[in-house]
């Protein structure tokens, strides 16, 4: 079965779930349930990018105007989100040099402001910009100057020591324009620091985890470093986060460097296209195997639970039956991944109401999730534990 439309140069789904973050189960969304989804290698920047249609643009505008967040904001709710916040803070400070006193820091896509507060507590003067309504709430709550809108050359007058973001760079449509604004606003030698999903892990594990319409740009260590070097930055590098599903990309602005496009080397273009094409073929085979295995469970009358995701898999494979969703993040519990799916449950529900098969979706949090499950259902439970990426015939 071909879930992905055959193409020699892209990854293309005719219908892909349009995810805007967990929602109250009773809420009727105004955005489509499905939209086409196609990744192509950008002919200028040589990174995989979403092919944007007017329907996708309109739906994204609707989602962002309502404050759409794909995951729980940093520092909110659970030990995991707080751990991510401090990993981000540690990463910035290790590259910036540790002493942030009297430095000017700008966060792009600052959300509800928790990371800005931590940077300010380290001594920096902080500023933010945010296109969603949560930015102005953060400005009122913390007294931080936050621009409502996208980053431009006129934002705050420039002269920044550091411009950084967490989970933002992958969303930006006009990426060249954004990088141009960053160069204009940074001091010579100023730090650019962005944390993005690690698409190399998506390729390796052959998953749909980070594929979504809100992610326009798809970065690996290789193409991310190549892009920053081409855009006037020196001392460019990357560091993986603890779980490896995200990477910090960074570099320092050097006004003496010539700006060029990565596509001047055709080998890079061909290599990036080959990687994407191979991923598409492997993903099609994996989805076919997952369809057969999950359908066989349901045909036998067995129940399936998905831990920390699984909604994209269910919708793409069009499977139905006794399917439940679990997540350890309390802020997601009781809400729905997508309209029409069952509510997200606490994993504690598994103790008294187990499922026959529990599919863990994120490879990178497998150890932590298994530790949680061992404490709830024990090692001798009748529930069979599977890893989504290993559901192959």
Order of alpha helices (4+ residues) and beta strands (2+ residues): beta-beta-beta-beta-alpha-alpha-beta-alpha-beta-alpha-beta-beta-alpha-beta-alpha-beta-alpha-beta-beta-alpha-beta-alpha-beta-beta-beta-alpha-beta-alpha-beta
